[in-house]
């Protein structure tokens, strides 16, 4: 075995060991359970964000239709001539 092969094998084993230690520190013994919990948290956060966006769109639509329905005092209103009959 050459020195370079031994060095690369040693470096690879050190990196694998560090990765395993880091994963054990971050995720603990129950890696699968924690990953599922994190996914559920992300799903719930996405649903909350979607609900807030939908509520904002509905609110904006309500306010804009309310404002369009009111006549502005600065815009000319539609008036009927006093001599013409009104429709009832």
ABEGO torsion letter per residue (X at the ends): XBAAAAAAAAAAAAAAAAAAAAAAAAAEABAAAAAAAAAAAAAAAAAAAAAAAAAAAAAAAAAAAAAAABBBAABBBBBBBAABBBBX
